[in-house]
Amino acid sequence: MTRSVLLRIYAKDPQRAAAFYHKVFGWALPTDNDRHCWVITPSDDPRLRVAAEPDGIAIPTVHVEDLDATTRAARTAGGEILIARMPLTGVGWLVCLADTEGNLIGVMRDDPDARWPEASDPHHPVGPDQPR
């Protein structure tokens, strides 16, 4: 089943929000008429999709080639990393961040080999006794 997706960007400071999205994704959001909300769809940027969790939660995501560079750009532009890089097994690597206005957005790099490390991997300890 294909889910439709749209990203609503609400902004207390439209100039700041527009600058963030331009620096991070190259988007040119109009800042005319004292606008405080934008709606982005896949027709605006085909990289926009949705990451759907089994519990029904859907996160608008922008799929990128370089997740680390995009994450750095978001932090430099004033965003906050809410959930660090994590695998969506068999799908890709996801980072959840908040933009300068507090809006949630996902950034994903597609990778069918993405998965959590095995508990037996000494370089990636997993378990209740291990630091995270």
Backbone as XML, in Angstrom:
<?xml version="1.0"?>
<chain id="A" units="angstrom">
  <residue number="1" name="MET">
    <atom name="N" x="0.841" y="-1.173" z="0.000"/>
    <atom name="CA" x="0.000" y="0.000" z="0.000"/>
    <atom name="C" x="0.890" y="1.242" z="0.000"/>
  </residue>
  <residue number="2" name="THR">
    <atom name="N" x="0.667" y="2.133" z="-0.932"/>
    <atom name="CA" x="1.424" y="3.376" z="-1.004"/>
    <atom name="C" x="0.716" y="4.428" z="-0.168"/>
  </residue>
  <residue number="3" name="ARG">
    <atom name="N" x="1.480" y="5.092" z="0.687"/>
    <atom name="CA" x="0.924" y="6.150" z="1.519"/>
    <atom name="C" x="1.255" y="7.489" z="0.894"/>
  </residue>
  <residue number="4" name="SER">
    <atom name="N" x="0.273" y="8.378" z="0.872"/>
    <atom name="CA" x="0.583" y="9.728" z="0.428"/>
    <atom name="C" x="1.319" y="10.420" z="1.558"/>
  </residue>
  <residue number="5" name="VAL">
    <atom name="N" x="2.123" y="11.403" z="1.203"/>
    <atom name="CA" x="2.924" y="12.082" z="2.209"/>
    <atom name="C" x="2.943" y="13.568" z="1.911"/>
  </residue>
  <residue number="6" name="LEU">
    <atom name="N" x="2.908" y="14.314" z="2.970"/>
    <atom name="CA" x="3.163" y="15.735" z="2.870"/>
    <atom name="C" x="3.859" y="16.158" z="4.141"/>
  </residue>
  <residue number="7" name="LEU">
    <atom name="N" x="4.666" y="17.170" z="4.001"/>
    <atom name="CA" x="5.399" y="17.708" z="5.132"/>
    <atom name="C" x="4.865" y="19.105" z="5.381"/>
  </residue>
  <residue number="8" name="ARG">
    <atom name="N" x="4.298" y="19.321" z="6.560"/>
    <atom name="CA" x="3.860" y="20.653" z="6.965"/>
    <atom name="C" x="4.966" y="21.274" z="7.807"/>
  </residue>
  <residue number="9" name="ILE">
    <atom name="N" x="5.375" y="22.447" z="7.397"/>
    <atom name="CA" x="6.406" y="23.177" z="8.121"/>
    <atom name="C" x="5.746" y="24.417" z="8.712"/>
  </residue>
  <residue number="10" name="TYR">
    <atom name="N" x="5.662" y="24.456" z="10.029"/>
    <atom name="CA" x="5.124" y="25.621" z="10.727"/>
    <atom name="C" x="6.298" y="26.448" z="11.226"/>
  </residue>
  <residue number="11" name="ALA">
    <atom name="N" x="6.149" y="27.773" z="11.185"/>
    <atom name="CA" x="7.277" y="28.613" z="11.567"/>
    <atom name="C" x="6.838" y="29.842" z="12.346"/>
  </residue>
  <residue number="12" name="LYS">
    <atom name="N" x="7.447" y="29.989" z="13.507"/>
    <atom name="CA" x="7.297" y="31.235" z="14.257"/>
    <atom name="C" x="8.126" y="32.319" z="13.579"/>
  </residue>
  <residue number="13" name="ASP">
    <atom name="N" x="9.297" y="31.925" z="13.088"/>
    <atom name="CA" x="10.198" y="32.833" z="12.385"/>
    <atom name="C" x="10.377" y="32.316" z="10.953"/>
  </residue>
  <residue number="14" name="PRO">
    <atom name="N" x="9.547" y="32.787" z="10.013"/>
    <atom name="CA" x="9.586" y="32.255" z="8.644"/>
    <atom name="C" x="10.938" y="32.414" z="7.951"/>
  </residue>
  <residue number="15" name="GLN">
    <atom name="N" x="11.627" y="33.508" z="8.180"/>
    <atom name="CA" x="12.929" y="33.717" z="7.541"/>
    <atom name="C" x="13.933" y="32.669" z="8.029"/>
  </residue>
  <residue number="16" name="ARG">
    <atom name="N" x="13.922" y="32.403" z="9.320"/>
    <atom name="CA" x="14.827" y="31.416" z="9.911"/>
    <atom name="C" x="14.512" y="30.023" z="9.366"/>
  </residue>
  <residue number="17" name="ALA">
    <atom name="N" x="13.228" y="29.676" z="9.300"/>
    <atom name="CA" x="12.830" y="28.362" z="8.785"/>
    <atom name="C" x="13.218" y="28.214" z="7.320"/>
  </residue>
  <residue number="18" name="ALA">
    <atom name="N" x="12.956" y="29.240" z="6.522"/>
    <atom name="CA" x="13.295" y="29.182" z="5.096"/>
    <atom name="C" x="14.800" y="29.012" z="4.919"/>
  </residue>
  <residue number="19" name="ALA">
    <atom name="N" x="15.589" y="29.702" z="5.738"/>
    <atom name="CA" x="17.050" y="29.586" z="5.658"/>
    <atom name="C" x="17.491" y="28.164" z="6.013"/>
  </residue>
  <residue number="20" name="PHE">
    <atom name="N" x="16.883" y="27.574" z="7.033"/>
    <atom name="CA" x="17.214" y="26.198" z="7.434"/>
    <atom name="C" x="16.984" y="25.240" z="6.273"/>
  </residue>
  <residue number="21" name="TYR">
    <atom name="N" x="15.796" y="25.256" z="5.674"/>
    <atom name="CA" x="15.465" y="24.301" z="4.619"/>
    <atom name="C" x="16.279" y="24.547" z="3.356"/>
  </residue>
  <residue number="22" name="HIS">
    <atom name="N" x="16.658" y="25.795" z="3.119"/>
    <atom name="CA" x="17.520" y="26.072" z="1.974"/>
    <atom name="C" x="18.910" y="25.477" z="2.208"/>
  </residue>
  <residue number="23" name="LYS">
    <atom name="N" x="19.475" y="25.674" z="3.407"/>
    <atom name="CA" x="20.819" y="25.167" z="3.718"/>
    <atom name="C" x="20.860" y="23.647" z="3.752"/>
  </residue>
  <residue number="24" name="VAL">
    <atom name="N" x="19.810" y="23.036" z="4.259"/>
    <atom name="CA" x="19.831" y="21.582" z="4.452"/>
    <atom name="C" x="19.405" y="20.813" z="3.201"/>
  </residue>
  <residue number="25" name="PHE">
    <atom name="N" x="18.336" y="21.258" z="2.531"/>
    <atom name="CA" x="17.801" y="20.506" z="1.392"/>
    <atom name="C" x="17.815" y="21.277" z="0.072"/>
  </residue>
  <residue number="26" name="GLY">
    <atom name="N" x="18.241" y="22.541" z="0.110"/>
    <atom name="CA" x="18.261" y="23.336" z="-1.117"/>
    <atom name="C" x="16.903" y="23.878" z="-1.531"/>
  </residue>
  <residue number="27" name="TRP">
    <atom name="N" x="15.927" y="23.828" z="-0.636"/>
    <atom name="CA" x="14.588" y="24.299" z="-0.968"/>
    <atom name="C" x="14.513" y="25.817" z="-0.894"/>
  </residue>
  <residue number="28" name="ALA">
    <atom name="N" x="13.745" y="26.418" z="-1.793"/>
    <atom name="CA" x="13.508" y="27.865" z="-1.779"/>
    <atom name="C" x="12.061" y="28.085" z="-1.335"/>
  </residue>
  <residue number="29" name="LEU">
    <atom name="N" x="11.850" y="28.218" z="-0.036"/>
    <atom name="CA" x="10.504" y="28.423" z="0.489"/>
    <atom name="C" x="10.152" y="29.906" z="0.384"/>
  </residue>
  <residue number="30" name="PRO">
    <atom name="N" x="8.994" y="30.223" z="-0.176"/>
    <atom name="CA" x="8.610" y="31.634" z="-0.281"/>
    <atom name="C" x="8.348" y="32.241" z="1.096"/>
  </residue>
  <residue number="31" name="THR">
    <atom name="N" x="8.796" y="33.443" z="1.287"/>
    <atom name="CA" x="8.605" y="34.109" z="2.575"/>
    <atom name="C" x="7.761" y="35.377" z="2.409"/>
  </residue>
  <residue number="32" name="ASP">
    <atom name="N" x="6.941" y="35.406" z="1.379"/>
    <atom name="CA" x="6.071" y="36.549" z="1.136"/>
    <atom name="C" x="4.815" y="36.499" z="2.000"/>
  </residue>
  <residue number="33" name="ASN">
    <atom name="N" x="4.137" y="37.601" z="2.092"/>
    <atom name="CA" x="2.837" y="37.689" z="2.772"/>
    <atom name="C" x="2.857" y="37.207" z="4.215"/>
  </residue>
  <residue number="34" name="ASP">
    <atom name="N" x="3.972" y="37.374" z="4.890"/>
    <atom name="CA" x="4.078" y="36.967" z="6.291"/>
    <atom name="C" x="3.633" y="35.514" z="6.493"/>
  </residue>
  <residue number="35" name="ARG">
    <atom name="N" x="4.057" y="34.652" z="5.595"/>
    <atom name="CA" x="3.711" y="33.234" z="5.627"/>
    <atom name="C" x="4.332" y="32.563" z="6.851"/>
  </residue>
  <residue number="36" name="HIS">
    <atom name="N" x="3.560" y="31.703" z="7.517"/>
    <atom name="CA" x="4.052" y="30.965" z="8.683"/>
    <atom name="C" x="3.876" y="29.456" z="8.541"/>
  </residue>
  <residue number="37" name="CYS">
    <atom name="N" x="3.501" y="29.002" z="7.349"/>
    <atom name="CA" x="3.318" y="27.572" z="7.119"/>
    <atom name="C" x="3.547" y="27.260" z="5.643"/>
  </residue>
  <residue number="38" name="TRP">
    <atom name="N" x="4.199" y="26.131" z="5.401"/>
    <atom name="CA" x="4.386" y="25.632" z="4.046"/>
    <atom name="C" x="3.975" y="24.167" z="4.043"/>
  </residue>
  <residue number="39" name="VAL">
    <atom name="N" x="3.555" y="23.690" z="2.887"/>
    <atom name="CA" x="3.269" y="22.273" z="2.690"/>
    <atom name="C" x="4.156" y="21.805" z="1.544"/>
  </residue>
  <residue number="40" name="ILE">
    <atom name="N" x="4.970" y="20.804" z="1.817"/>
    <atom name="CA" x="5.871" y="20.232" z="0.825"/>
    <atom name="C" x="5.349" y="18.836" z="0.486"/>
  </residue>
  <residue number="41" name="THR">
    <atom name="N" x="5.293" y="18.525" z="-0.794"/>
    <atom name="CA" x="4.836" y="17.212" z="-1.259"/>
    <atom name="C" x="5.907" y="16.604" z="-2.164"/>
  </residue>
  <residue number="42" name="PRO">
    <atom name="N" x="5.772" y="15.335" z="-2.510"/>
    <atom name="CA" x="6.742" y="14.727" z="-3.423"/>
    <atom name="C" x="6.806" y="15.415" z="-4.789"/>
  </residue>
  <residue number="43" name="SER">
    <atom name="N" x="5.759" y="16.121" z="-5.201"/>
    <atom name="CA" x="5.854" y="16.851" z="-6.468"/>
    <atom name="C" x="6.783" y="18.061" z="-6.326"/>
  </residue>
  <residue number="44" name="ASP">
    <atom name="N" x="6.962" y="18.559" z="-5.097"/>
    <atom name="CA" x="7.920" y="19.639" z="-4.846"/>
    <atom name="C" x="9.347" y="19.095" z="-4.787"/>
  </residue>
  <residue number="45" name="ASP">
    <atom name="N" x="9.509" y="17.929" z="-4.191"/>
    <atom name="CA" x="10.811" y="17.283" z="-4.083"/>
    <atom name="C" x="10.578" y="15.773" z="-4.020"/>
  </residue>
  <residue number="46" name="PRO">
    <atom name="N" x="10.937" y="15.058" z="-5.087"/>
    <atom name="CA" x="10.676" y="13.610" z="-5.123"/>
    <atom name="C" x="11.436" y="12.819" z="-4.061"/>
  </residue>
  <residue number="47" name="ARG">
    <atom name="N" x="12.381" y="13.455" z="-3.366"/>
    <atom name="CA" x="13.076" y="12.764" z="-2.270"/>
    <atom name="C" x="12.187" y="12.629" z="-1.042"/>
  </residue>
  <residue number="48" name="LEU">
    <atom name="N" x="11.071" y="13.346" z="-1.006"/>
    <atom name="CA" x="10.165" y="13.297" z="0.146"/>
    <atom name="C" x="9.314" y="12.039" z="0.067"/>
  </residue>
  <residue number="49" name="ARG">
    <atom name="N" x="9.405" y="11.242" z="1.121"/>
    <atom name="CA" x="8.624" y="10.008" z="1.230"/>
    <atom name="C" x="8.151" y="9.891" z="2.668"/>
  </residue>
  <residue number="50" name="VAL">
    <atom name="N" x="7.698" y="8.730" z="3.042"/>
    <atom name="CA" x="7.241" y="8.527" z="4.411"/>
    <atom name="C" x="7.876" y="7.267" z="4.971"/>
  </residue>
  <residue number="51" name="ALA">
    <atom name="N" x="8.342" y="7.372" z="6.205"/>
    <atom name="CA" x="8.820" y="6.193" z="6.926"/>
    <atom name="C" x="7.671" y="5.773" z="7.827"/>
  </residue>
  <residue number="52" name="ALA">
    <atom name="N" x="7.129" y="4.595" z="7.596"/>
    <atom name="CA" x="5.988" y="4.115" z="8.368"/>
    <atom name="C" x="6.443" y="3.045" z="9.345"/>
  </residue>
  <residue number="53" name="GLU">
    <atom name="N" x="6.080" y="3.230" z="10.574"/>
    <atom name="CA" x="6.391" y="2.269" z="11.621"/>
    <atom name="C" x="5.237" y="1.271" z="11.736"/>
  </residue>
  <residue number="54" name="PRO">
    <atom name="N" x="5.497" y="0.068" z="12.260"/>
    <atom name="CA" x="4.440" y="-0.936" z="12.404"/>
    <atom name="C" x="3.270" y="-0.452" z="13.270"/>
  </residue>
  <residue number="55" name="ASP">
    <atom name="N" x="3.528" y="0.481" z="14.193"/>
    <atom name="CA" x="2.453" y="0.966" z="15.059"/>
    <atom name="C" x="1.576" y="2.020" z="14.380"/>
  </residue>
  <residue number="56" name="GLY">
    <atom name="N" x="1.850" y="2.296" z="13.095"/>
    <atom name="CA" x="1.014" y="3.232" z="12.353"/>
    <atom name="C" x="1.542" y="4.657" z="12.311"/>
  </residue>
  <residue number="57" name="ILE">
    <atom name="N" x="2.592" y="4.947" z="13.057"/>
    <atom name="CA" x="3.162" y="6.284" z="13.033"/>
    <atom name="C" x="3.891" y="6.477" z="11.712"/>
  </residue>
  <residue number="58" name="ALA">
    <atom name="N" x="3.648" y="7.603" z="11.070"/>
    <atom name="CA" x="4.296" y="7.918" z="9.800"/>
    <atom name="C" x="5.120" y="9.188" z="9.966"/>
  </residue>
  <residue number="59" name="ILE">
    <atom name="N" x="6.369" y="9.134" z="9.536"/>
    <atom name="CA" x="7.274" y="10.268" z="9.647"/>
    <atom name="C" x="7.652" y="10.719" z="8.245"/>
  </residue>
  <residue number="60" name="PRO">
    <atom name="N" x="7.350" y="11.970" z="7.880"/>
    <atom name="CA" x="7.833" y="12.458" z="6.584"/>
    <atom name="C" x="9.357" y="12.433" z="6.578"/>
  </residue>
  <residue number="61" name="THR">
    <atom name="N" x="9.938" y="11.874" z="5.518"/>
    <atom name="CA" x="11.390" y="11.768" z="5.432"/>
    <atom name="C" x="11.873" y="12.296" z="4.090"/>
  </residue>
  <residue number="62" name="VAL">
    <atom name="N" x="13.054" y="12.863" z="4.124"/>
    <atom name="CA" x="13.735" y="13.257" z="2.901"/>
    <atom name="C" x="14.870" y="12.265" z="2.715"/>
  </residue>
  <residue number="63" name="HIS">
    <atom name="N" x="14.869" y="11.586" z="1.580"/>
    <atom name="CA" x="15.873" y="10.569" z="1.297"/>
    <atom name="C" x="17.072" y="11.241" z="0.640"/>
  </residue>
  <residue number="64" name="VAL">
    <atom name="N" x="18.245" y="11.015" z="1.227"/>
    <atom name="CA" x="19.465" y="11.686" z="0.782"/>
    <atom name="C" x="20.554" y="10.669" z="0.490"/>
  </residue>
  <residue number="65" name="GLU">
    <atom name="N" x="21.555" y="11.091" z="-0.266"/>
    <atom name="CA" x="22.691" y="10.226" z="-0.572"/>
    <atom name="C" x="23.680" y="10.170" z="0.583"/>
  </residue>
  <residue number="66" name="ASP">
    <atom name="N" x="23.880" y="11.308" z="1.262"/>
    <atom name="CA" x="24.882" y="11.389" z="2.324"/>
    <atom name="C" x="24.205" y="11.819" z="3.622"/>
  </residue>
  <residue number="67" name="LEU">
    <atom name="N" x="23.870" y="10.833" z="4.441"/>
    <atom name="CA" x="23.157" y="11.090" z="5.692"/>
    <atom name="C" x="24.001" y="11.902" z="6.671"/>
  </residue>
  <residue number="68" name="ASP">
    <atom name="N" x="25.291" y="11.605" z="6.744"/>
    <atom name="CA" x="26.160" y="12.334" z="7.667"/>
    <atom name="C" x="26.267" y="13.809" z="7.284"/>
  </residue>
  <residue number="69" name="ALA">
    <atom name="N" x="26.461" y="14.100" z="6.004"/>
    <atom name="CA" x="26.575" y="15.494" z="5.556"/>
    <atom name="C" x="25.273" y="16.246" z="5.788"/>
  </residue>
  <residue number="70" name="THR">
    <atom name="N" x="24.150" y="15.602" z="5.536"/>
    <atom name="CA" x="22.857" y="16.257" z="5.742"/>
    <atom name="C" x="22.609" y="16.514" z="7.222"/>
  </residue>
  <residue number="71" name="THR">
    <atom name="N" x="22.976" y="15.553" z="8.063"/>
    <atom name="CA" x="22.823" y="15.725" z="9.504"/>
    <atom name="C" x="23.692" y="16.877" z="10.003"/>
  </residue>
  <residue number="72" name="ARG">
    <atom name="N" x="24.934" y="16.937" z="9.523"/>
    <atom name="CA" x="25.817" y="18.057" z="9.903"/>
    <atom name="C" x="25.237" y="19.390" z="9.447"/>
  </residue>
  <residue number="73" name="ALA">
    <atom name="N" x="24.721" y="19.434" z="8.220"/>
    <atom name="CA" x="24.131" y="20.669" z="7.707"/>
    <atom name="C" x="22.944" y="21.097" z="8.561"/>
  </residue>
  <residue number="74" name="ALA">
    <atom name="N" x="22.132" y="20.144" z="8.984"/>
    <atom name="CA" x="20.969" y="20.466" z="9.824"/>
    <atom name="C" x="21.417" y="21.040" z="11.162"/>
  </residue>
  <residue number="75" name="ARG">
    <atom name="N" x="22.416" y="20.443" z="11.777"/>
    <atom name="CA" x="22.927" y="20.954" z="13.067"/>
    <atom name="C" x="23.543" y="22.338" z="12.892"/>
  </residue>
  <residue number="76" name="THR">
    <atom name="N" x="24.325" y="22.522" z="11.839"/>
    <atom name="CA" x="24.952" y="23.815" z="11.572"/>
    <atom name="C" x="23.898" y="24.898" z="11.326"/>
  </residue>
  <residue number="77" name="ALA">
    <atom name="N" x="22.788" y="24.522" z="10.705"/>
    <atom name="CA" x="21.720" y="25.477" z="10.390"/>
    <atom name="C" x="20.790" y="25.735" z="11.572"/>
  </residue>
  <residue number="78" name="GLY">
    <atom name="N" x="21.063" y="25.111" z="12.716"/>
    <atom name="CA" x="20.268" y="25.363" z="13.913"/>
    <atom name="C" x="19.292" y="24.271" z="14.291"/>
  </residue>
  <residue number="79" name="GLY">
    <atom name="N" x="19.305" y="23.153" z="13.565"/>
    <atom name="CA" x="18.425" y="22.040" z="13.901"/>
    <atom name="C" x="18.982" y="21.230" z="15.056"/>
  </residue>
  <residue number="80" name="GLU">
    <atom name="N" x="18.163" y="20.331" z="15.558"/>
    <atom name="CA" x="18.541" y="19.483" z="16.687"/>
    <atom name="C" x="18.306" y="18.029" z="16.319"/>
  </residue>
  <residue number="81" name="ILE">
    <atom name="N" x="19.275" y="17.185" z="16.606"/>
    <atom name="CA" x="19.119" y="15.751" z="16.371"/>
    <atom name="C" x="18.299" y="15.185" z="17.523"/>
  </residue>
  <residue number="82" name="LEU">
    <atom name="N" x="17.145" y="14.632" z="17.212"/>
    <atom name="CA" x="16.279" y="14.040" z="18.234"/>
    <atom name="C" x="16.562" y="12.562" z="18.408"/>
  </residue>
  <residue number="83" name="ILE">
    <atom name="N" x="16.767" y="11.865" z="17.306"/>
    <atom name="CA" x="17.106" y="10.441" z="17.335"/>
    <atom name="C" x="18.271" y="10.247" z="16.379"/>
  </residue>
  <residue number="84" name="ALA">
    <atom name="N" x="19.397" y="9.809" z="16.925"/>
    <atom name="CA" x="20.601" y="9.602" z="16.113"/>
    <atom name="C" x="20.370" y="8.476" z="15.113"/>
  </residue>
  <residue number="85" name="ARG">
    <atom name="N" x="21.295" y="8.361" z="14.211"/>
    <atom name="CA" x="21.216" y="7.354" z="13.143"/>
    <atom name="C" x="20.801" y="6.000" z="13.703"/>
  </residue>
  <residue number="86" name="MET">
    <atom name="N" x="19.773" y="5.441" z="13.104"/>
    <atom name="CA" x="19.318" y="4.106" z="13.494"/>
    <atom name="C" x="18.871" y="3.364" z="12.250"/>
  </residue>
  <residue number="87" name="PRO">
    <atom name="N" x="19.019" y="2.039" z="12.249"/>
    <atom name="CA" x="18.599" y="1.283" z="11.070"/>
    <atom name="C" x="17.103" y="0.994" z="11.088"/>
  </residue>
  <residue number="88" name="LEU">
    <atom name="N" x="16.498" y="1.093" z="9.938"/>
    <atom name="CA" x="15.188" y="0.494" z="9.706"/>
    <atom name="C" x="15.534" y="-0.752" z="8.901"/>
  </residue>
  <residue number="89" name="THR">
    <atom name="N" x="15.552" y="-1.880" z="9.563"/>
    <atom name="CA" x="16.083" y="-3.119" z="9.010"/>
    <atom name="C" x="15.574" y="-3.375" z="7.596"/>
  </residue>
  <residue number="90" name="GLY">
    <atom name="N" x="16.535" y="-3.557" z="6.696"/>
    <atom name="CA" x="16.231" y="-3.867" z="5.308"/>
    <atom name="C" x="15.759" y="-2.689" z="4.486"/>
  </residue>
  <residue number="91" name="VAL">
    <atom name="N" x="15.703" y="-1.501" z="5.087"/>
    <atom name="CA" x="15.185" y="-0.324" z="4.383"/>
    <atom name="C" x="16.258" y="0.750" z="4.251"/>
  </residue>
  <residue number="92" name="GLY">
    <atom name="N" x="16.812" y="1.178" z="5.394"/>
    <atom name="CA" x="17.808" y="2.243" z="5.350"/>
    <atom name="C" x="18.132" y="2.773" z="6.727"/>
  </residue>
  <residue number="93" name="TRP">
    <atom name="N" x="18.878" y="3.869" z="6.749"/>
    <atom name="CA" x="19.318" y="4.509" z="7.985"/>
    <atom name="C" x="18.533" y="5.797" z="8.167"/>
  </residue>
  <residue number="94" name="LEU">
    <atom name="N" x="17.977" y="5.994" z="9.358"/>
    <atom name="CA" x="17.097" y="7.119" z="9.639"/>
    <atom name="C" x="17.666" y="7.977" z="10.761"/>
  </residue>
  <residue number="95" name="VAL">
    <atom name="N" x="17.583" y="9.281" z="10.590"/>
    <atom name="CA" x="17.858" y="10.253" z="11.636"/>
    <atom name="C" x="16.598" y="11.097" z="11.767"/>
  </residue>
  <residue number="96" name="CYS">
    <atom name="N" x="16.134" y="11.314" z="12.988"/>
    <atom name="CA" x="14.997" y="12.201" z="13.219"/>
    <atom name="C" x="15.525" y="13.490" z="13.818"/>
  </residue>
  <residue number="97" name="LEU">
    <atom name="N" x="15.102" y="14.598" z="13.260"/>
    <atom name="CA" x="15.580" y="15.872" z="13.756"/>
    <atom name="C" x="14.443" y="16.864" z="13.874"/>
  </residue>
  <residue number="98" name="ALA">
    <atom name="N" x="14.720" y="17.927" z="14.603"/>
    <atom name="CA" x="13.801" y="19.049" z="14.704"/>
    <atom name="C" x="14.444" y="20.211" z="13.963"/>
  </residue>
  <residue number="99" name="ASP">
    <atom name="N" x="13.656" y="20.900" z="13.157"/>
    <atom name="CA" x="14.181" y="22.078" z="12.479"/>
    <atom name="C" x="14.263" y="23.239" z="13.475"/>
  </residue>
  <residue number="100" name="THR">
    <atom name="N" x="14.567" y="24.419" z="13.021"/>
    <atom name="CA" x="14.717" y="25.572" z="13.912"/>
    <atom name="C" x="13.422" y="25.969" z="14.589"/>
  </residue>
  <residue number="101" name="GLU">
    <atom name="N" x="12.303" y="25.473" z="14.080"/>
    <atom name="CA" x="10.991" y="25.817" z="14.627"/>
    <atom name="C" x="10.408" y="24.698" z="15.480"/>
  </residue>
  <residue number="102" name="GLY">
    <atom name="N" x="11.134" y="23.591" z="15.591"/>
    <atom name="CA" x="10.669" y="22.460" z="16.383"/>
    <atom name="C" x="9.870" y="21.428" z="15.604"/>
  </residue>
  <residue number="103" name="ASN">
    <atom name="N" x="9.757" y="21.579" z="14.286"/>
    <atom name="CA" x="9.055" y="20.597" z="13.465"/>
    <atom name="C" x="9.881" y="19.327" z="13.327"/>
  </residue>
  <residue number="104" name="LEU">
    <atom name="N" x="9.236" y="18.174" z="13.412"/>
    <atom name="CA" x="9.891" y="16.875" z="13.256"/>
    <atom name="C" x="10.025" y="16.544" z="11.781"/>
  </residue>
  <residue number="105" name="ILE">
    <atom name="N" x="11.201" y="16.089" z="11.398"/>
    <atom name="CA" x="11.422" y="15.610" z="10.037"/>
    <atom name="C" x="12.430" y="14.475" z="10.093"/>
  </residue>
  <residue number="106" name="GLY">
    <atom name="N" x="12.228" y="13.483" z="9.250"/>
    <atom name="CA" x="13.175" y="12.384" z="9.144"/>
    <atom name="C" x="14.082" y="12.591" z="7.948"/>
  </residue>
  <residue number="107" name="VAL">
    <atom name="N" x="15.309" y="12.124" z="8.085"/>
    <atom name="CA" x="16.260" y="12.125" z="6.978"/>
    <atom name="C" x="16.742" y="10.692" z="6.857"/>
  </residue>
  <residue number="108" name="MET">
    <atom name="N" x="16.683" y="10.150" z="5.639"/>
    <atom name="CA" x="16.996" y="8.741" z="5.462"/>
    <atom name="C" x="17.936" y="8.519" z="4.292"/>
  </residue>
  <residue number="109" name="ARG">
    <atom name="N" x="18.834" y="7.566" z="4.478"/>
    <atom name="CA" x="19.649" y="7.060" z="3.372"/>
    <atom name="C" x="19.197" y="5.627" z="3.131"/>
  </residue>
  <residue number="110" name="ASP">
    <atom name="N" x="18.723" y="5.370" z="1.930"/>
    <atom name="CA" x="18.265" y="4.030" z="1.585"/>
    <atom name="C" x="19.438" y="3.052" z="1.619"/>
  </residue>
  <residue number="111" name="ASP">
    <atom name="N" x="19.218" y="1.899" z="2.236"/>
    <atom name="CA" x="20.248" y="0.862" z="2.322"/>
    <atom name="C" x="19.571" y="-0.448" z="2.705"/>
  </residue>
  <residue number="112" name="PRO">
    <atom name="N" x="19.377" y="-1.350" z="1.740"/>
    <atom name="CA" x="18.712" y="-2.620" z="2.067"/>
    <atom name="C" x="19.497" y="-3.487" z="3.039"/>
  </residue>
  <residue number="113" name="ASP">
    <atom name="N" x="20.780" y="-3.163" z="3.260"/>
    <atom name="CA" x="21.588" y="-3.929" z="4.205"/>
    <atom name="C" x="21.562" y="-3.349" z="5.617"/>
  </residue>
  <residue number="114" name="ALA">
    <atom name="N" x="20.816" y="-2.281" z="5.844"/>
    <atom name="CA" x="20.758" y="-1.658" z="7.170"/>
    <atom name="C" x="20.160" y="-2.634" z="8.179"/>
  </residue>
  <residue number="115" name="ARG">
    <atom name="N" x="20.820" y="-2.742" z="9.317"/>
    <atom name="CA" x="20.299" y="-3.594" z="10.389"/>
    <atom name="C" x="21.049" y="-3.301" z="11.671"/>
  </residue>
  <residue number="116" name="TRP">
    <atom name="N" x="20.448" y="-3.671" z="12.766"/>
    <atom name="CA" x="21.087" y="-3.523" z="14.068"/>
    <atom name="C" x="22.263" y="-4.467" z="14.126"/>
  </residue>
  <residue number="117" name="PRO">
    <atom name="N" x="23.322" y="-4.107" z="14.847"/>
    <atom name="CA" x="24.467" y="-5.017" z="14.978"/>
    <atom name="C" x="24.073" y="-6.255" z="15.768"/>
  </residue>
  <residue number="118" name="GLU">
    <atom name="N" x="24.761" y="-7.337" z="15.471"/>
    <atom name="CA" x="24.538" y="-8.585" z="16.196"/>
    <atom name="C" x="25.086" y="-8.444" z="17.612"/>
  </residue>
  <residue number="119" name="ALA">
    <atom name="N" x="24.447" y="-9.088" z="18.553"/>
    <atom name="CA" x="24.886" y="-9.033" z="19.943"/>
    <atom name="C" x="26.299" y="-9.602" z="20.095"/>
  </residue>
  <residue number="120" name="SER">
    <atom name="N" x="26.710" y="-10.490" z="19.204"/>
    <atom name="CA" x="28.028" y="-11.112" z="19.314"/>
    <atom name="C" x="29.137" y="-10.260" z="18.689"/>
  </residue>
  <residue number="121" name="ASP">
    <atom name="N" x="28.794" y="-9.143" z="18.069"/>
    <atom name="CA" x="29.791" y="-8.282" z="17.436"/>
    <atom name="C" x="30.518" y="-7.487" z="18.521"/>
  </residue>
  <residue number="122" name="PRO">
    <atom name="N" x="31.815" y="-7.752" z="18.778"/>
    <atom name="CA" x="32.533" y="-7.083" z="19.875"/>
    <atom name="C" x="32.704" y="-5.584" z="19.643"/>
  </residue>
  <residue number="123" name="HIS">
    <atom name="N" x="32.566" y="-5.128" z="18.406"/>
    <atom name="CA" x="32.700" y="-3.701" z="18.102"/>
    <atom name="C" x="31.395" y="-2.945" z="18.302"/>
  </residue>
  <residue number="124" name="HIS">
    <atom name="N" x="30.309" y="-3.662" z="18.437"/>
    <atom name="CA" x="28.998" y="-3.057" z="18.630"/>
    <atom name="C" x="28.257" y="-3.789" z="19.741"/>
  </residue>
  <residue number="125" name="PRO">
    <atom name="N" x="28.663" y="-3.583" z="20.982"/>
    <atom name="CA" x="27.995" y="-4.317" z="22.078"/>
    <atom name="C" x="26.524" y="-3.905" z="22.198"/>
  </residue>
  <residue number="126" name="VAL">
    <atom name="N" x="25.703" y="-4.893" z="22.358"/>
    <atom name="CA" x="24.272" y="-4.668" z="22.530"/>
    <atom name="C" x="23.822" y="-5.511" z="23.717"/>
  </residue>
  <residue number="127" name="GLY">
    <atom name="N" x="23.044" y="-4.963" z="24.569"/>
    <atom name="CA" x="22.536" y="-5.715" z="25.695"/>
    <atom name="C" x="22.314" y="-4.820" z="26.889"/>
  </residue>
  <residue number="128" name="PRO">
    <atom name="N" x="21.651" y="-5.338" z="27.916"/>
    <atom name="CA" x="21.281" y="-4.501" z="29.059"/>
    <atom name="C" x="22.476" y="-4.005" z="29.851"/>
  </residue>
  <residue number="129" name="ASP">
    <atom name="N" x="23.628" y="-4.683" z="29.785"/>
    <atom name="CA" x="24.792" y="-4.277" z="30.573"/>
    <atom name="C" x="25.701" y="-3.325" z="29.799"/>
  </residue>
  <residue number="130" name="GLN">
    <atom name="N" x="25.399" y="-3.052" z="28.540"/>
    <atom name="CA" x="26.279" y="-2.253" z="27.701"/>
    <atom name="C" x="25.833" y="-0.793" z="27.663"/>
  </residue>
  <residue number="131" name="PRO">
    <atom name="N" x="26.801" y="0.127" z="27.637"/>
    <atom name="CA" x="26.425" y="1.539" z="27.489"/>
    <atom name="C" x="25.854" y="1.781" z="26.100"/>
  </residue>
  <residue number="132" name="ARG">
    <atom name="N" x="24.979" y="2.719" z="26.009"/>
    <atom name="CA" x="24.370" y="3.052" z="24.707"/>
    <atom name="C" x="24.746" y="4.436" z="24.312"/>
  </residue>
</chain>
